[in-house]
């Protein structure tokens, strides 16, 4: 599900998303990698996935004590910006032996 404004997908602004992500740092970390056991990593997820999840929280289709409250205040633009920021963070993976 893409955020649509006037029939076109709303393009997110990474720089704006970085600023808006300050609210997310306590749970999801400054780099999008969570330090809390009940908060997922956001860094490197696809923009579509992040938009879909934030939209679901905002609509009440997905529930979490903190995220349900936070997401209610997000505009389509906020969601697009946050998704653009977190999806742009590069994550590396090291497989175990």
N, C-alpha and C positions, 0 to 999 in steps of 0.2 A: 504494500500500500504506500504510495507516494503522496506527500502532501501536495494538494492542488489548489492553486489560486487563479481564478479566471480561466480555468481550463488547461493551465500549463503547470508542470511540476515546479514547485518552489525550490530554487537552487539555494543551498545553504552557503553561508559565509564562514569559512574556517576561522578567520580572525575574530569575528563576532562570537563564534562558538567557544573559542578559547576563553574569552572574557566571561561568557555566561557560565562556563564550566566551573568557575570558582565556587559556586554553590555545591557542586558535586564532589569536590575534593575530599571532604570529610569521610565519605563512604567509599568512593571509587578511586581515590588517590590522585595526586597531581598529574600522573602520567597515564591515568585511565586503568591502572592495575590496582585492584582492590586490596586493601590491607585488612578488611573486615570479612569474617567468615560467611555472612549472609548477603554480601553485596557482590555482584558479578564484575568481572573485568569488562571494561567497555572498549579499551584500546584495540584497534584493528578489526572490530566487527564491521560488517558491511553497513553502508549508509541506509540501505533499505531496511535491514533488520532493526537498526537503532530507531529509525523513524516509526516503524511499525510498533515496536514495544512502547515507546514514549506515547504514541497516540492511543494505544490500548490502555495504558495507565490513566491517561487523561480522560478517556471515555468511561472508565470504570470496568472495562472488560478484563483487565488484569489488576490484581490487588496486591498491595504491600503496604504496611503501616506508614512508612515515610514516603515512598514513591507515589502512592496514590494522592497524597496531599500536595507534594511538590509539583507533580505533573498537571494538576488541575489549573495551575497558574501559568502554564506554558502556552504560548501562541504557536500557530503553525510555523512562523518565522523562527521562534526560539528552537523548536524541535528540529527544523531543517539545519539551523546553525550548529546545534549541539551534535547532530548526526554527522555533519561535515567535519567537525573538529575531531571527534573520537574515531571516525573511520579513517582519517588521515594519519593517525599515529601508527607507526610501523612497529610490529612486534616480531621478535625472533624466537624460534623454538629450538630447544635442544632435546633430542630424544634420549632416553636412558639406554644404557648398554643392554 
